Amino acid sequence: MSRQIARLAQALGLRLLEHSTRRLRLNEAGNEVYQCCQRILTSARDVLAISDRVDARPAR
């Protein structure tokens, strides 16, 4: 997981996390990216739900 986050941060050219000796947390940019990704996942689920509904309809 940490490699994937590092690759994402590198691709975006942003630091997404703040490190301390005892904590690891999202910084402001990381939080914004996280919120955006949550919206993307919700939209993807909505699209899949449409597909499921259409597939469930009887053929005419």
Predicted model as a PDB file, atoms N, CA, C, CB and O in Angstrom, pLDDT in the B-factor column:
MODEL        1                                                                  
ATOM      1  N   MET A   1       0.827  -1.188   0.000  1.00 70.00           N  
ATOM      2  CA  MET A   1       0.000   0.000   0.000  1.00 70.00           C  
ATOM      3  C   MET A   1       0.873   1.254   0.000  1.00 70.00           C  
ATOM      4  CB  MET A   1      -0.941  -0.003   1.208  1.00 70.00           C  
ATOM      5  O   MET A   1       0.571   2.196  -0.732  1.00 70.00           O  
ATOM      6  N   SER A   2       1.916   1.296   0.775  1.00 86.00           N  
ATOM      7  CA  SER A   2       2.731   2.500   0.850  1.00 86.00           C  
ATOM      8  C   SER A   2       3.415   2.804  -0.487  1.00 86.00           C  
ATOM      9  CB  SER A   2       3.775   2.355   1.951  1.00 86.00           C  
ATOM     10  O   SER A   2       3.619   3.969  -0.828  1.00 86.00           O  
ATOM     11  N   ARG A   3       3.768   1.765  -1.242  1.00 93.00           N  
ATOM     12  CA  ARG A   3       4.359   2.008  -2.566  1.00 93.00           C  
ATOM     13  C   ARG A   3       3.347   2.641  -3.503  1.00 93.00           C  
ATOM     14  CB  ARG A   3       4.886   0.701  -3.173  1.00 93.00           C  
ATOM     15  O   ARG A   3       3.686   3.522  -4.294  1.00 93.00           O  
ATOM     16  N   GLN A   4       2.099   2.188  -3.412  1.00 94.00           N  
ATOM     17  CA  GLN A   4       1.046   2.754  -4.265  1.00 94.00           C  
ATOM     18  C   GLN A   4       0.798   4.218  -3.919  1.00 94.00           C  
ATOM     19  CB  GLN A   4      -0.259   1.949  -4.119  1.00 94.00           C  
ATOM     20  O   GLN A   4       0.612   5.045  -4.812  1.00 94.00           O  
ATOM     21  N   ILE A   5       0.796   4.536  -2.645  1.00 92.00           N  
ATOM     22  CA  ILE A   5       0.613   5.927  -2.231  1.00 92.00           C  
ATOM     23  C   ILE A   5       1.793   6.763  -2.688  1.00 92.00           C  
ATOM     24  CB  ILE A   5       0.442   6.029  -0.704  1.00 92.00           C  
ATOM     25  O   ILE A   5       1.617   7.888  -3.154  1.00 92.00           O  
ATOM     26  N   ALA A   6       2.996   6.220  -2.557  1.00 93.00           N  
ATOM     27  CA  ALA A   6       4.188   6.940  -3.017  1.00 93.00           C  
ATOM     28  C   ALA A   6       4.138   7.188  -4.516  1.00 93.00           C  
ATOM     29  CB  ALA A   6       5.454   6.160  -2.662  1.00 93.00           C  
ATOM     30  O   ALA A   6       4.499   8.271  -4.974  1.00 93.00           O  
ATOM     31  N   ARG A   7       3.690   6.190  -5.294  1.00 96.00           N  
ATOM     32  CA  ARG A   7       3.572   6.370  -6.748  1.00 96.00           C  
ATOM     33  C   ARG A   7       2.530   7.420  -7.088  1.00 96.00           C  
ATOM     34  CB  ARG A   7       3.213   5.044  -7.428  1.00 96.00           C  
ATOM     35  O   ARG A   7       2.738   8.236  -7.986  1.00 96.00           O  
ATOM     36  N   LEU A   8       1.407   7.406  -6.374  1.00 96.00           N  
ATOM     37  CA  LEU A   8       0.370   8.408  -6.602  1.00 96.00           C  
ATOM     38  C   LEU A   8       0.908   9.801  -6.289  1.00 96.00           C  
ATOM     39  CB  LEU A   8      -0.878   8.107  -5.745  1.00 96.00           C  
ATOM     40  O   LEU A   8       0.724  10.731  -7.074  1.00 96.00           O  
ATOM     41  N   ALA A   9       1.563   9.943  -5.158  1.00 96.00           N  
ATOM     42  CA  ALA A   9       2.124  11.238  -4.775  1.00 96.00           C  
ATOM     43  C   ALA A   9       3.133  11.718  -5.819  1.00 96.00           C  
ATOM     44  CB  ALA A   9       2.790  11.148  -3.389  1.00 96.00           C  
ATOM     45  O   ALA A   9       3.146  12.896  -6.176  1.00 96.00           O  
ATOM     46  N   GLN A  10       3.965  10.823  -6.300  1.00 97.00           N  
ATOM     47  CA  GLN A  10       4.952  11.183  -7.311  1.00 97.00           C  
ATOM     48  C   GLN A  10       4.272  11.592  -8.619  1.00 97.00           C  
ATOM     49  CB  GLN A  10       5.913  10.013  -7.556  1.00 97.00           C  
ATOM     50  O   GLN A  10       4.663  12.578  -9.243  1.00 97.00           O  
ATOM     51  N   ALA A  11       3.262  10.838  -9.029  1.00 97.00           N  
ATOM     52  CA  ALA A  11       2.548  11.154 -10.268  1.00 97.00           C  
ATOM     53  C   ALA A  11       1.851  12.509 -10.179  1.00 97.00           C  
ATOM     54  CB  ALA A  11       1.525  10.060 -10.586  1.00 97.00           C  
ATOM     55  O   ALA A  11       1.777  13.240 -11.166  1.00 97.00           O  
ATOM     56  N   LEU A  12       1.340  12.842  -8.991  1.00 97.00           N  
ATOM     57  CA  LEU A  12       0.655  14.118  -8.799  1.00 97.00           C  
ATOM     58  C   LEU A  12       1.621  15.263  -8.519  1.00 97.00           C  
ATOM     59  CB  LEU A  12      -0.337  14.003  -7.666  1.00 97.00           C  
ATOM     60  O   LEU A  12       1.267  16.436  -8.642  1.00 97.00           O  
ATOM     61  N   GLY A  13       2.845  14.905  -8.143  1.00 97.00           N  
ATOM     62  CA  GLY A  13       3.818  15.930  -7.765  1.00 97.00           C  
ATOM     63  C   GLY A  13       3.454  16.595  -6.445  1.00 97.00           C  
ATOM     64  O   GLY A  13       3.717  17.780  -6.240  1.00 97.00           O  
ATOM     65  N   LEU A  14       2.847  15.818  -5.555  1.00 96.00           N  
ATOM     66  CA  LEU A  14       2.392  16.336  -4.260  1.00 96.00           C  
ATOM     67  C   LEU A  14       2.867  15.447  -3.125  1.00 96.00           C  
ATOM     68  CB  LEU A  14       0.862  16.451  -4.229  1.00 96.00           C  
ATOM     69  O   LEU A  14       3.052  14.242  -3.298  1.00 96.00           O  
ATOM     70  N   ARG A  15       3.062  16.049  -1.977  1.00 96.00           N  
ATOM     71  CA  ARG A  15       3.217  15.258  -0.761  1.00 96.00           C  
ATOM     72  C   ARG A  15       1.825  15.045  -0.208  1.00 96.00           C  
ATOM     73  CB  ARG A  15       4.162  15.962   0.292  1.00 96.00           C  
ATOM     74  O   ARG A  15       1.071  16.005  -0.048  1.00 96.00           O  
ATOM     75  N   LEU A  16       1.473  13.821   0.083  1.00 96.00           N  
ATOM     76  CA  LEU A  16       0.134  13.501   0.550  1.00 96.00           C  
ATOM     77  C   LEU A  16       0.091  13.181   2.043  1.00 96.00           C  
ATOM     78  CB  LEU A  16      -0.412  12.339  -0.235  1.00 96.00           C  
ATOM     79  O   LEU A  16      -0.964  13.250   2.673  1.00 96.00           O  
ATOM     80  N   LEU A  17       1.240  12.833   2.596  1.00 95.00           N  
ATOM     81  CA  LEU A  17       1.302  12.384   3.984  1.00 95.00           C  
ATOM     82  C   LEU A  17       2.280  13.214   4.791  1.00 95.00           C  
ATOM     83  CB  LEU A  17       1.689  10.919   4.050  1.00 95.00           C  
ATOM     84  O   LEU A  17       3.264  13.734   4.264  1.00 95.00           O  
ATOM     85  N   GLU A  18       1.990  13.327   6.087  1.00 94.00           N  
ATOM     86  CA  GLU A  18       2.927  13.908   7.040  1.00 94.00           C  
ATOM     87  C   GLU A  18       3.409  12.785   7.944  1.00 94.00           C  
ATOM     88  CB  GLU A  18       2.270  15.071   7.868  1.00 94.00           C  
ATOM     89  O   GLU A  18       2.611  12.028   8.498  1.00 94.00           O  
ATOM     90  N   HIS A  19       4.704  12.691   8.082  1.00 89.00           N  
ATOM     91  CA  HIS A  19       5.308  11.646   8.902  1.00 89.00           C  
ATOM     92  C   HIS A  19       5.845  12.270  10.181  1.00 89.00           C  
ATOM     93  CB  HIS A  19       6.438  10.908   8.129  1.00 89.00           C  
ATOM     94  O   HIS A  19       6.428  13.354  10.155  1.00 89.00           O  
ATOM     95  N   SER A  20       5.650  11.591  11.286  1.00 89.00           N  
ATOM     96  CA  SER A  20       6.349  11.921  12.524  1.00 89.00           C  
ATOM     97  C   SER A  20       6.880  10.610  13.078  1.00 89.00           C  
ATOM     98  CB  SER A  20       5.407  12.661  13.564  1.00 89.00           C  
ATOM     99  O   SER A  20       6.664   9.556  12.481  1.00 89.00           O  
ATOM    100  N   THR A  21       7.551  10.658  14.179  1.00 90.00           N  
ATOM    101  CA  THR A  21       8.121   9.426  14.718  1.00 90.00           C  
ATOM    102  C   THR A  21       7.038   8.443  15.139  1.00 90.00           C  
ATOM    103  CB  THR A  21       9.024   9.738  15.900  1.00 90.00           C  
ATOM    104  O   THR A  21       7.271   7.235  15.148  1.00 90.00           O  
ATOM    105  N   ARG A  22       5.864   8.942  15.486  1.00 90.00           N  
ATOM    106  CA  ARG A  22       4.804   8.055  15.963  1.00 90.00           C  
ATOM    107  C   ARG A  22       3.548   8.071  15.120  1.00 90.00           C  
ATOM    108  CB  ARG A  22       4.450   8.412  17.349  1.00 90.00           C  
ATOM    109  O   ARG A  22       2.653   7.251  15.327  1.00 90.00           O  
ATOM    110  N   ARG A  23       3.465   8.988  14.175  1.00 92.00           N  
ATOM    111  CA  ARG A  23       2.218   9.112  13.419  1.00 92.00           C  
ATOM    112  C   ARG A  23       2.458   9.252  11.932  1.00 92.00           C  
ATOM    113  CB  ARG A  23       1.425  10.294  13.913  1.00 92.00           C  
ATOM    114  O   ARG A  23       3.511   9.699  11.478  1.00 92.00           O  
ATOM    115  N   LEU A  24       1.460   8.859  11.208  1.00 91.00           N  
ATOM    116  CA  LEU A  24       1.422   9.047   9.763  1.00 91.00           C  
ATOM    117  C   LEU A  24       0.011   9.511   9.465  1.00 91.00           C  
ATOM    118  CB  LEU A  24       1.806   7.722   8.959  1.00 91.00           C  
ATOM    119  O   LEU A  24      -0.954   8.812   9.773  1.00 91.00           O  
ATOM    120  N   ARG A  25      -0.115  10.695   8.862  1.00 94.00           N  
ATOM    121  CA  ARG A  25      -1.454  11.197   8.589  1.00 94.00           C  
ATOM    122  C   ARG A  25      -1.474  11.956   7.281  1.00 94.00           C  
ATOM    123  CB  ARG A  25      -1.941  12.087   9.728  1.00 94.00           C  
ATOM    124  O   ARG A  25      -0.441  12.406   6.787  1.00 94.00           O  
ATOM    125  N   LEU A  26      -2.677  12.093   6.725  1.00 95.00           N  
ATOM    126  CA  LEU A  26      -2.840  12.863   5.499  1.00 95.00           C  
ATOM    127  C   LEU A  26      -2.619  14.340   5.792  1.00 95.00           C  
ATOM    128  CB  LEU A  26      -4.240  12.632   4.885  1.00 95.00           C  
ATOM    129  O   LEU A  26      -3.076  14.860   6.811  1.00 95.00           O  
ATOM    130  N   ASN A  27      -1.914  15.008   4.889  1.00 97.00           N  
ATOM    131  CA  ASN A  27      -1.823  16.462   4.996  1.00 97.00           C  
ATOM    132  C   ASN A  27      -3.015  17.056   4.243  1.00 97.00           C  
ATOM    133  CB  ASN A  27      -0.453  17.002   4.421  1.00 97.00           C  
ATOM    134  O   ASN A  27      -3.907  16.318   3.824  1.00 97.00           O  
ATOM    135  N   GLU A  28      -3.042  18.367   4.070  1.00 97.00           N  
ATOM    136  CA  GLU A  28      -4.186  19.015   3.420  1.00 97.00           C  
ATOM    137  C   GLU A  28      -4.383  18.495   1.995  1.00 97.00           C  
ATOM    138  CB  GLU A  28      -3.994  20.540   3.401  1.00 97.00           C  
ATOM    139  O   GLU A  28      -5.504  18.169   1.603  1.00 97.00           O  
ATOM    140  N   ALA A  29      -3.304  18.418   1.226  1.00 97.00           N  
ATOM    141  CA  ALA A  29      -3.409  17.913  -0.152  1.00 97.00           C  
ATOM    142  C   ALA A  29      -3.856  16.456  -0.147  1.00 97.00           C  
ATOM    143  CB  ALA A  29      -2.057  18.054  -0.895  1.00 97.00           C  
ATOM    144  O   ALA A  29      -4.695  16.061  -0.956  1.00 97.00           O  
ATOM    145  N   GLY A  30      -3.307  15.666   0.747  1.00 97.00           N  
ATOM    146  CA  GLY A  30      -3.687  14.257   0.838  1.00 97.00           C  
ATOM    147  C   GLY A  30      -5.155  14.091   1.165  1.00 97.00           C  
ATOM    148  O   GLY A  30      -5.820  13.202   0.631  1.00 97.00           O  
ATOM    149  N   ASN A  31      -5.662  14.939   2.035  1.00 97.00           N  
ATOM    150  CA  ASN A  31      -7.079  14.873   2.391  1.00 97.00           C  
ATOM    151  C   ASN A  31      -7.950  15.236   1.194  1.00 97.00           C  
ATOM    152  CB  ASN A  31      -7.383  15.807   3.573  1.00 97.00           C  
ATOM    153  O   ASN A  31      -8.977  14.597   0.965  1.00 97.00           O  
ATOM    154  N   GLU A  32      -7.557  16.254   0.428  1.00 97.00           N  
ATOM    155  CA  GLU A  32      -8.326  16.634  -0.764  1.00 97.00           C  
ATOM    156  C   GLU A  32      -8.324  15.512  -1.802  1.00 97.00           C  
ATOM    157  CB  GLU A  32      -7.756  17.922  -1.383  1.00 97.00           C  
ATOM    158  O   GLU A  32      -9.356  15.215  -2.405  1.00 97.00           O  
ATOM    159  N   VAL A  33      -7.164  14.893  -2.006  1.00 97.00           N  
ATOM    160  CA  VAL A  33      -7.073  13.784  -2.956  1.00 97.00           C  
ATOM    161  C   VAL A  33      -7.934  12.618  -2.480  1.00 97.00           C  
ATOM    162  CB  VAL A  33      -5.601  13.332  -3.135  1.00 97.00           C  
ATOM    163  O   VAL A  33      -8.629  11.990  -3.279  1.00 97.00           O  
ATOM    164  N   TYR A  34      -7.891  12.332  -1.200  1.00 96.00           N  
ATOM    165  CA  TYR A  34      -8.705  11.255  -0.636  1.00 96.00           C  
ATOM    166  C   TYR A  34     -10.187  11.508  -0.868  1.00 96.00           C  
ATOM    167  CB  TYR A  34      -8.428  11.104   0.860  1.00 96.00           C  
ATOM    168  O   TYR A  34     -10.909  10.611  -1.304  1.00 96.00           O  
ATOM    169  N   GLN A  35     -10.646  12.720  -0.581  1.00 98.00           N  
ATOM    170  CA  GLN A  35     -12.058  13.063  -0.776  1.00 98.00           C  
ATOM    171  C   GLN A  35     -12.464  12.905  -2.240  1.00 98.00           C  
ATOM    172  CB  GLN A  35     -12.330  14.500  -0.306  1.00 98.00           C  
ATOM    173  O   GLN A  35     -13.547  12.401  -2.539  1.00 98.00           O  
ATOM    174  N   CYS A  36     -11.596  13.335  -3.143  1.00 97.00           N  
ATOM    175  CA  CYS A  36     -11.873  13.200  -4.577  1.00 97.00           C  
ATOM    176  C   CYS A  36     -11.961  11.726  -4.968  1.00 97.00           C  
ATOM    177  CB  CYS A  36     -10.783  13.910  -5.411  1.00 97.00           C  
ATOM    178  O   CYS A  36     -12.852  11.338  -5.723  1.00 97.00           O  
ATOM    179  N   CYS A  37     -11.056  10.919  -4.468  1.00 96.00           N  
ATOM    180  CA  CYS A  37     -11.078   9.478  -4.762  1.00 96.00           C  
ATOM    181  C   CYS A  37     -12.340   8.829  -4.213  1.00 96.00           C  
ATOM    182  CB  CYS A  37      -9.836   8.788  -4.175  1.00 96.00           C  
ATOM    183  O   CYS A  37     -12.892   7.925  -4.841  1.00 96.00           O  
ATOM    184  N   GLN A  38     -12.804   9.274  -3.055  1.00 98.00           N  
ATOM    185  CA  GLN A  38     -14.048   8.737  -2.496  1.00 98.00           C  
ATOM    186  C   GLN A  38     -15.208   9.039  -3.442  1.00 98.00           C  
ATOM    187  CB  GLN A  38     -14.324   9.331  -1.085  1.00 98.00           C  
ATOM    188  O   GLN A  38     -16.061   8.179  -3.663  1.00 98.00           O  
ATOM    189  N   ARG A  39     -15.253  10.255  -4.004  1.00 98.00           N  
ATOM    190  CA  ARG A  39     -16.320  10.607  -4.950  1.00 98.00           C  
ATOM    191  C   ARG A  39     -16.224   9.759  -6.217  1.00 98.00           C  
ATOM    192  CB  ARG A  39     -16.250  12.104  -5.310  1.00 98.00           C  
ATOM    193  O   ARG A  39     -17.247   9.343  -6.762  1.00 98.00           O  
ATOM    194  N   ILE A  40     -15.014   9.503  -6.685  1.00 98.00           N  
ATOM    195  CA  ILE A  40     -14.819   8.660  -7.871  1.00 98.00           C  
ATOM    196  C   ILE A  40     -15.345   7.253  -7.608  1.00 98.00           C  
ATOM    197  CB  ILE A  40     -13.322   8.609  -8.270  1.00 98.00           C  
ATOM    198  O   ILE A  40     -16.037   6.679  -8.449  1.00 98.00           O  
ATOM    199  N   LEU A  41     -15.019   6.698  -6.447  1.00 97.00           N  
ATOM    200  CA  LEU A  41     -15.493   5.353  -6.111  1.00 97.00           C  
ATOM    201  C   LEU A  41     -17.012   5.301  -6.007  1.00 97.00           C  
ATOM    202  CB  LEU A  41     -14.870   4.887  -4.799  1.00 97.00           C  
ATOM    203  O   LEU A  41     -17.634   4.335  -6.449  1.00 97.00           O  
ATOM    204  N   THR A  42     -17.604   6.325  -5.431  1.00 98.00           N  
ATOM    205  CA  THR A  42     -19.063   6.382  -5.348  1.00 98.00           C  
ATOM    206  C   THR A  42     -19.673   6.418  -6.739  1.00 98.00           C  
ATOM    207  CB  THR A  42     -19.514   7.606  -4.537  1.00 98.00           C  
ATOM    208  O   THR A  42     -20.653   5.723  -7.004  1.00 98.00           O  
ATOM    209  N   SER A  43     -19.101   7.225  -7.634  1.00 97.00           N  
ATOM    210  CA  SER A  43     -19.603   7.295  -9.007  1.00 97.00           C  
ATOM    211  C   SER A  43     -19.453   5.966  -9.724  1.00 97.00           C  
ATOM    212  CB  SER A  43     -18.876   8.384  -9.782  1.00 97.00           C  
ATOM    213  O   SER A  43     -20.344   5.563 -10.472  1.00 97.00           O  
ATOM    214  N   ALA A  44     -18.345   5.283  -9.509  1.00 97.00           N  
ATOM    215  CA  ALA A  44     -18.136   3.978 -10.143  1.00 97.00           C  
ATOM    216  C   ALA A  44     -19.170   2.972  -9.648  1.00 97.00           C  
ATOM    217  CB  ALA A  44     -16.710   3.459  -9.861  1.00 97.00           C  
ATOM    218  O   ALA A  44     -19.690   2.178 -10.432  1.00 97.00           O  
ATOM    219  N   ARG A  45     -19.469   3.004  -8.352  1.00 96.00           N  
ATOM    220  CA  ARG A  45     -20.502   2.107  -7.808  1.00 96.00           C  
ATOM    221  C   ARG A  45     -21.865   2.426  -8.413  1.00 96.00           C  
ATOM    222  CB  ARG A  45     -20.566   2.221  -6.266  1.00 96.00           C  
ATOM    223  O   ARG A  45     -22.647   1.523  -8.710  1.00 96.00           O  
ATOM    224  N   ASP A  46     -22.145   3.719  -8.593  1.00 96.00           N  
ATOM    225  CA  ASP A  46     -23.414   4.124  -9.209  1.00 96.00           C  
ATOM    226  C   ASP A  46     -23.524   3.589 -10.637  1.00 96.00           C  
ATOM    227  CB  ASP A  46     -23.546   5.659  -9.209  1.00 96.00           C  
ATOM    228  O   ASP A  46     -24.587   3.126 -11.051  1.00 96.00           O  
ATOM    229  N   VAL A  47     -22.428   3.654 -11.381  1.00 94.00           N  
ATOM    230  CA  VAL A  47     -22.431   3.134 -12.751  1.00 94.00           C  
ATOM    231  C   VAL A  47     -22.675   1.628 -12.749  1.00 94.00           C  
ATOM    232  CB  VAL A  47     -21.098   3.458 -13.458  1.00 94.00           C  
ATOM    233  O   VAL A  47     -23.443   1.126 -13.570  1.00 94.00           O  
ATOM    234  N   LEU A  48     -22.039   0.912 -11.849  1.00 94.00           N  
ATOM    235  CA  LEU A  48     -22.256  -0.536 -11.754  1.00 94.00           C  
ATOM    236  C   LEU A  48     -23.695  -0.851 -11.386  1.00 94.00           C  
ATOM    237  CB  LEU A  48     -21.306  -1.155 -10.725  1.00 94.00           C  
ATOM    238  O   LEU A  48     -24.260  -1.829 -11.875  1.00 94.00           O  
ATOM    239  N   ALA A  49     -24.294  -0.036 -10.530  1.00 94.00           N  
ATOM    240  CA  ALA A  49     -25.684  -0.254 -10.147  1.00 94.00           C  
ATOM    241  C   ALA A  49     -26.606  -0.060 -11.351  1.00 94.00           C  
ATOM    242  CB  ALA A  49     -26.084   0.697  -9.005  1.00 94.00           C  
ATOM    243  O   ALA A  49     -27.577  -0.801 -11.508  1.00 94.00           O  
ATOM    244  N   ILE A  50     -26.320   0.913 -12.189  1.00 93.00           N  
ATOM    245  CA  ILE A  50     -27.103   1.110 -13.411  1.00 93.00           C  
ATOM    246  C   ILE A  50     -27.000  -0.135 -14.282  1.00 93.00           C  
ATOM    247  CB  ILE A  50     -26.617   2.367 -14.189  1.00 93.00           C  
ATOM    248  O   ILE A  50     -28.006  -0.625 -14.795  1.00 93.00           O  
ATOM    249  N   SER A  51     -25.809  -0.633 -14.444  1.00 88.00           N  
ATOM    250  CA  SER A  51     -25.587  -1.831 -15.252  1.00 88.00           C  
ATOM    251  C   SER A  51     -26.377  -3.005 -14.693  1.00 88.00           C  
ATOM    252  CB  SER A  51     -24.091  -2.176 -15.309  1.00 88.00           C  
ATOM    253  O   SER A  51     -27.001  -3.754 -15.446  1.00 88.00           O  
ATOM    254  N   ASP A  52     -26.353  -3.166 -13.382  1.00 87.00           N  
ATOM    255  CA  ASP A  52     -27.103  -4.262 -12.751  1.00 87.00           C  
ATOM    256  C   ASP A  52     -28.600  -4.112 -12.988  1.00 87.00           C  
ATOM    257  CB  ASP A  52     -26.817  -4.311 -11.244  1.00 87.00           C  
ATOM    258  O   ASP A  52     -29.289  -5.094 -13.261  1.00 87.00           O  
ATOM    259  N   ARG A  53     -29.105  -2.879 -12.883  1.00 87.00           N  
ATOM    260  CA  ARG A  53     -30.546  -2.657 -13.090  1.00 87.00           C  
ATOM    261  C   ARG A  53     -30.935  -2.948 -14.529  1.00 87.00           C  
ATOM    262  CB  ARG A  53     -30.932  -1.213 -12.724  1.00 87.00           C  
ATOM    263  O   ARG A  53     -31.964  -3.575 -14.781  1.00 87.00           O  
ATOM    264  N   VAL A  54     -30.120  -2.497 -15.476  1.00 87.00           N  
ATOM    265  CA  VAL A  54     -30.428  -2.698 -16.885  1.00 87.00           C  
ATOM    266  C   VAL A  54     -30.375  -4.185 -17.225  1.00 87.00           C  
ATOM    267  CB  VAL A  54     -29.449  -1.905 -17.773  1.00 87.00           C  
ATOM    268  O   VAL A  54     -31.236  -4.689 -17.947  1.00 87.00           O  
ATOM    269  N   ASP A  55     -29.372  -4.885 -16.709  1.00 81.00           N  
ATOM    270  CA  ASP A  55     -29.262  -6.328 -16.952  1.00 81.00           C  
ATOM    271  C   ASP A  55     -30.421  -7.099 -16.339  1.00 81.00           C  
ATOM    272  CB  ASP A  55     -27.947  -6.855 -16.397  1.00 81.00           C  
ATOM    273  O   ASP A  55     -30.778  -8.169 -16.832  1.00 81.00           O  
ATOM    274  N   ALA A  56     -31.013  -6.573 -15.274  1.00 79.00           N  
ATOM    275  CA  ALA A  56     -32.088  -7.279 -14.581  1.00 79.00           C  
ATOM    276  C   ALA A  56     -33.432  -7.105 -15.280  1.00 79.00           C  
ATOM    277  CB  ALA A  56     -32.190  -6.793 -13.147  1.00 79.00           C  
ATOM    278  O   ALA A  56     -34.378  -7.836 -14.984  1.00 79.00           O  
ATOM    279  N   ARG A  57     -33.531  -6.158 -16.195  1.00 75.00           N  
ATOM    280  CA  ARG A  57     -34.790  -5.932 -16.897  1.00 75.00           C  
ATOM    281  C   ARG A  57     -35.048  -7.064 -17.882  1.00 75.00           C  
ATOM    282  CB  ARG A  57     -34.772  -4.573 -17.630  1.00 75.00           C  
ATOM    283  O   ARG A  57     -34.127  -7.581 -18.514  1.00 75.00           O  
ATOM    284  N   PRO A  58     -36.315  -7.438 -18.000  1.00 75.00           N  
ATOM    285  CA  PRO A  58     -36.634  -8.489 -18.983  1.00 75.00           C  
ATOM    286  C   PRO A  58     -36.390  -7.999 -20.411  1.00 75.00           C  
ATOM    287  CB  PRO A  58     -38.101  -8.945 -18.827  1.00 75.00           C  
ATOM    288  O   PRO A  58     -36.599  -6.825 -20.717  1.00 75.00           O  
ATOM    289  N   ALA A  59     -35.958  -8.887 -21.261  1.00 69.00           N  
ATOM    290  CA  ALA A  59     -35.706  -8.546 -22.669  1.00 69.00           C  
ATOM    291  C   ALA A  59     -37.032  -8.338 -23.374  1.00 69.00           C  
ATOM    292  CB  ALA A  59     -34.877  -9.657 -23.381  1.00 69.00           C  
ATOM    293  O   ALA A  59     -38.025  -8.995 -23.060  1.00 69.00           O  
ATOM    294  N   ARG A  60     -37.043  -7.423 -24.324  1.00 67.00           N  
ATOM    295  CA  ARG A  60     -38.294  -7.149 -25.074  1.00 67.00           C  
ATOM    296  C   ARG A  60     -38.259  -7.815 -26.399  1.00 67.00           C  
ATOM    297  CB  ARG A  60     -38.520  -5.653 -25.263  1.00 67.00           C  
ATOM    298  O   ARG A  60     -39.212  -7.705 -27.171  1.00 67.00           O  
TER     299      ARG A  60                                                      
ENDMDL                                                                          
END                                                                             
